């Protein structure tokens, strides 16, 4: 619970993160810790469900960060992308603030989306069969967010121009699929 409070406190002012590991400390507080509480509320009991929640939390929050780049910039120039990752592609904070959309930005976003894909895959592998039913809500959320990530990728990450989301119908279709055991 303290981690969640610390994550909320961190969100009261802009943060900067040097590395992916630094960002993971933040995503743990604002997403993974929430997942750990949620799995208990959902009735998940397998020990492996905790690692599932932590990994899925990182995936969901990273997807959220990528989707919300433009909104975060509009909110006090908040930048959640790790500096080290940006530097790897020669893309600066000034480039981001200027909303410079070029090959460097697309390459950076592709690498970060690949990182999120890896986390979704890892979470799926960690999902204990005995808690599959209890964690259906988490799996629905995972599919919704992963689908948003796929939409961003297919559209070449035009996050400065639009906010990616799914229609209510598409979300309900995903829910229905999971309710039917798909």
C-alpha positions as CSV (number, residue, x, y, z in Angstrom):
1,X,0.0,0.0,0.0
2,X,2.9,2.4,0.8
3,X,4.2,1.9,-2.8
4,X,0.9,3.0,-4.3
5,X,0.9,6.1,-2.1
6,X,4.5,6.8,-3.1
7,X,3.5,6.4,-6.8
8,X,0.7,8.9,-6.3
9,X,3.1,11.3,-4.6
10,X,5.5,10.9,-7.6
11,X,2.7,11.9,-10.0
12,X,2.2,15.2,-8.2
13,X,5.3,16.6,-10.0
14,X,7.1,15.8,-13.2
15,X,9.6,12.9,-13.0
16,X,12.6,12.0,-15.2
17,X,14.0,8.5,-15.5
18,X,17.5,7.8,-16.7
19,X,17.1,4.1,-17.4
20,X,14.5,1.4,-18.0
21,X,15.3,0.1,-14.5
22,X,14.6,3.6,-13.0
23,X,11.3,3.7,-14.9
24,X,10.4,0.2,-13.6
25,X,10.6,1.5,-10.0
26,X,7.9,4.0,-10.9
27,X,5.8,1.5,-12.9
28,X,6.0,-0.9,-10.0
29,X,4.5,1.8,-7.7
30,X,1.8,3.0,-9.9
31,X,0.8,-0.3,-11.6
32,X,2.4,-3.5,-10.3
33,X,1.6,-2.7,-6.7
34,X,-2.0,-2.1,-7.6
35,X,-2.0,-5.4,-9.5
36,X,-0.7,-7.2,-6.3
37,X,-3.7,-5.9,-4.4
38,X,-6.1,-6.6,-7.2
39,X,-5.2,-10.2,-7.6
40,X,-6.1,-10.8,-3.9
41,X,-9.4,-9.1,-4.5
42,X,-10.0,-11.2,-7.5
43,X,-9.4,-14.4,-5.5
44,X,-6.1,-15.5,-7.0
45,X,-4.1,-17.7,-4.7
46,X,-1.3,-19.2,-6.6
47,X,2.1,-17.8,-5.7
48,X,3.0,-17.3,-9.3
49,X,0.0,-14.9,-9.7
50,X,2.1,-12.3,-7.9
51,X,4.8,-12.3,-10.5
52,X,2.1,-12.3,-13.2
53,X,0.6,-9.1,-11.6
54,X,4.0,-7.4,-11.3
55,X,4.9,-8.2,-14.9
56,X,1.5,-7.3,-16.3
57,X,1.6,-4.0,-14.3
58,X,4.9,-3.0,-16.0
59,X,3.4,-3.9,-19.5
60,X,0.2,-2.0,-18.9
61,X,1.9,1.1,-17.6
62,X,4.5,1.2,-20.3
63,X,1.7,1.0,-22.9
64,X,-0.1,3.8,-21.1
65,X,3.1,5.9,-21.2
66,X,3.5,5.4,-24.9
67,X,-0.1,6.2,-25.6
68,X,-0.2,9.3,-23.5
69,X,3.1,11.0,-24.6
70,X,1.3,14.0,-26.1
71,X,-1.0,14.5,-23.0
72,X,1.9,14.2,-20.7
73,X,3.9,16.8,-22.6
74,X,0.8,19.1,-22.4
75,X,0.9,18.6,-18.6
76,X,4.1,20.4,-17.5
77,X,6.2,18.7,-20.2
78,X,6.1,15.4,-18.3
79,X,8.4,12.9,-20.0
80,X,8.4,9.3,-18.8
81,X,10.6,7.8,-21.6
82,X,14.0,6.8,-20.2
83,X,16.8,9.2,-21.2
84,X,19.1,6.3,-22.0
85,X,16.6,4.9,-24.5
86,X,16.1,8.3,-26.1
87,X,19.9,8.8,-26.3
88,X,20.3,5.4,-28.0
89,X,18.2,6.7,-30.9
90,X,19.7,10.2,-30.9
91,X,16.3,11.6,-29.9
92,X,16.4,14.4,-27.3
93,X,14.0,15.8,-24.8
94,X,13.9,19.0,-26.9
95,X,12.9,16.9,-29.9
96,X,10.1,15.3,-27.9
97,X,8.9,18.6,-26.5
98,X,8.8,19.9,-30.1
99,X,6.8,16.8,-31.0
100,X,9.4,16.0,-33.7
101,X,8.0,13.0,-35.5
102,X,10.8,11.3,-37.5
103,X,12.6,8.0,-38.0
104,X,14.4,8.4,-34.7
105,X,11.1,8.8,-32.9
106,X,9.5,5.8,-34.7
107,X,12.6,3.6,-33.9
108,X,12.5,4.6,-30.2
109,X,8.8,3.9,-30.0
110,X,9.2,0.6,-31.8
111,X,11.9,-0.5,-29.3
112,X,9.7,0.5,-26.4
113,X,6.7,-1.2,-27.9
114,X,8.8,-4.4,-28.3
115,X,9.7,-4.1,-24.6
116,X,6.0,-3.9,-23.7
117,X,5.3,-6.9,-26.1
118,X,7.9,-8.9,-24.2
119,X,6.3,-8.1,-20.9
120,X,2.8,-9.1,-22.1
121,X,4.3,-12.4,-23.4
122,X,6.1,-13.0,-20.1
123,X,2.9,-12.2,-18.1
124,X,0.9,-14.6,-20.2
125,X,3.4,-17.4,-19.5
126,X,3.3,-16.6,-15.8
127,X,-0.5,-16.9,-15.6
128,X,-1.2,-19.9,-13.4
129,X,-3.8,-22.2,-14.9
130,X,-5.5,-22.5,-11.4
131,X,-6.0,-18.7,-11.2
132,X,-7.0,-18.2,-14.9
133,X,-10.7,-17.7,-14.0
134,X,-9.9,-15.4,-11.0
135,X,-7.6,-13.3,-13.2
136,X,-10.0,-12.9,-16.1
137,X,-10.4,-9.2,-15.5
138,X,-6.7,-8.7,-15.6
139,X,-6.5,-10.7,-18.8
140,X,-9.3,-8.6,-20.4
141,X,-7.3,-5.5,-19.4
142,X,-4.1,-7.0,-20.9
143,X,-5.8,-7.8,-24.2
144,X,-7.3,-4.3,-24.4
145,X,-4.0,-2.5,-23.7
146,X,-2.1,-4.9,-25.9
147,X,-4.5,-4.2,-28.8
148,X,-4.0,-0.5,-28.3
149,X,-0.3,-1.0,-28.5
150,X,-0.8,-3.0,-31.7
151,X,-2.9,-0.1,-33.1
152,X,-0.2,2.4,-32.3
153,X,2.4,0.2,-34.0
154,X,0.3,-0.4,-37.1
155,X,-0.2,3.4,-37.4
156,X,3.5,4.1,-36.8
157,X,3.0,5.7,-33.4
158,X,1.3,8.9,-34.4
159,X,0.8,9.8,-30.7
160,X,1.3,13.5,-31.3
161,X,-1.7,13.6,-33.6
162,X,-4.2,11.3,-31.8
163,X,-4.9,9.3,-28.7
164,X,-5.4,5.6,-29.4
165,X,-8.2,3.8,-27.8
166,X,-10.7,1.0,-28.5
167,X,-14.4,1.5,-29.0
168,X,-16.8,0.3,-26.3
169,X,-18.0,-2.4,-28.8
170,X,-14.4,-3.7,-29.3
171,X,-13.9,-3.8,-25.5
172,X,-17.1,-5.6,-25.0
173,X,-16.1,-8.1,-27.7
174,X,-12.9,-8.8,-25.9
175,X,-14.8,-9.2,-22.6
176,X,-17.2,-11.6,-24.3
177,X,-14.4,-13.7,-25.7
178,X,-12.9,-14.1,-22.3
179,X,-16.3,-14.9,-20.7
180,X,-16.7,-17.7,-23.3
181,X,-13.3,-19.1,-22.3
182,X,-11.4,-17.7,-25.4
